[in-house]
Every structure is written in structure tokens, then in C-alpha cells.
Amino acid sequence: MTAEGSFEKKTAPGLWLKVLTHHWVGNRDKKAANAASGEKKRNLTEEEKRSNHIESEQKRRDQISESFNAMVRLVPERRHSKSEKLRLACTWLESIVADNEENGAILASTEPMVGEFQFL
């Protein structure tokens, strides 16, 4: 995406959020400045509204597509339909969460032993 206030496809999700937050604050400041100067904002024409809606919808679809492609790059076994890729991603993430919980339990059970070895 190349619209003002946006980043290219490889941007981290946290960074994207920062840009959107900054953009919203900028709009808020612009509205306050217009109100203070007495300028009245004109209403959009139907064509402008339609164009804005189409642009917003395209951005939304691009974000979904970029996120899906990023997920596909992370998940093994890529040669499947989109629905199968989503199912595989869920299964893969569930196994990672289960492994993390198991590793956490192992770590918790070994912590008392670490204290014993420190005094030897």
C-alpha cells in the first residue's frame, strides 16, 4: 500500500498501528484547527463518497491479503487451498501453544533443582 500515512508490505504490525494512530491524531488536529479558524467543511459529493468507499475497501482487502500471505510464509506445507492453509495454520499454532505449555511446565519443575546446584 502506498497511500499517505501507510507503509509497504514488509512493515511489522506494531509499526503499522503507530502510523495509523499518528494519522488519526493528525486528522483530529486538523479538525480542531479548522474549527478554530471558522472554516466550514464542505460535504462530499456522492461520487467522492463512492470513490472513498472503494479505496477503503481495496485497502482492507490488501491488508487481509498481505496478512494471509505472511501467515502462509510462516506455516509449513504450503501446497493447499486457502481454506486448507487456514486449517493447517490453526493446527500448527495449536501445536506450538501446547509445546510452549509443556516447556513451561518442564521449566517450572526444574527451577527448584537450579537452586540446589547454585550452592554446590
Secondary structure, 3 states (H helix, E strand, C coil): CCCCCCCCCCCCHHHHHHHHHHHHHHHHHHHHHHHHHCCCCCCCCHHHHHHHHHHHHHHHHHHHHHHHHHHHHHCCCCCCCHHHHHHHHHHHHHHHHHHHHHHHHHHHHHHHHHHHHHCC
